[in-house]
Amino acid sequence: MKTSPRLACHDVAFAYGRHAVLRDVDFSIEPGAWIGLIGPNGVGKTTLMHLLVGALAPTGGAVKLDGDDLARLPPESRARRLAVVPQARPLVFGYTAAEMVAMGRHPHRGSLQWHLTREDREQIAWALELTGTRALASRRFNELSGGEQQLVVIARALAQSTETLLLDEPTAALDLRHQAEILNVLQQLRRERGTTIFWIAHDLNLVGRLVDRLVLLSEGRIAAEGRPDAILTEETLSRVYGTSVRVEVRGDGRRMVDLELEQAKSDGAA
């Protein structure tokens, strides 16, 4: 019996009023896969993320979650199956890191249930431990560094106990240590729990090392889809990004993407 894709877009389109953002988007994410979404700024990557979590509804086509029409699922049902780490960190008012992570348990609690259950506390403790944020639990979220805040937001998503995690540039603007911590967490989740991961990224070298498949978005459509070595080519990237790109293939098969810059011309001045 064939397993349904965890997430699938079927000829998805979306427009803000008369402004079309996405057209004819058709791809699927298999259970346990790690998919990277790349493309220039302003081509609809974050909008596509919002469609995949049900925050927006398509103006054409459909998004399916395990074969179910996402638009027909109640919000609490979607939140028990999908967790998202947004690009912008949330505004909070005096919450501690532990309280932020506890918010991830809301989809599992009834509207009249005000107290955390034993399972809630176990999941919160697990998420804090896995992300290395246990020592931050009592600190105010707004007082944490950007890297610490991002780890706490990821811990909140993990506390939702979902099979699928969607992340919008989770390592953007973070130092190398915090990037490594976040990526190690994602690799561990996939290895130990089979978590399905969808990751919007601008760092082509980083995403190319980790994902099974890349989806390249351009002008609201899928320009290319496939293994990183098939997508990260000079021809494809130069065409889609509109600038000269150089791709070096190393001995281990890794592809390193760099800009092809004109050398500065000397004016002969001393």
PyMOL commands that set and color helices and strands:
alter all, ss='L'
color gray80, all
select helices_A, chain A and resi 45-52+70-72+75-81+97-108+118-130+134-136+141-143+146-159+176-193+204-210+228-231+234-241
alter helices_A, ss='H'
color red, helices_A
select strands_A, chain A and resi 7-16+19-29+34-38+60-65+68-69+82-85+164-168+196-200+213-218+221-226+245-249+255-259
alter strands_A, ss='S'
color yellow, strands_A
deselect
rebuild
show_as cartoon
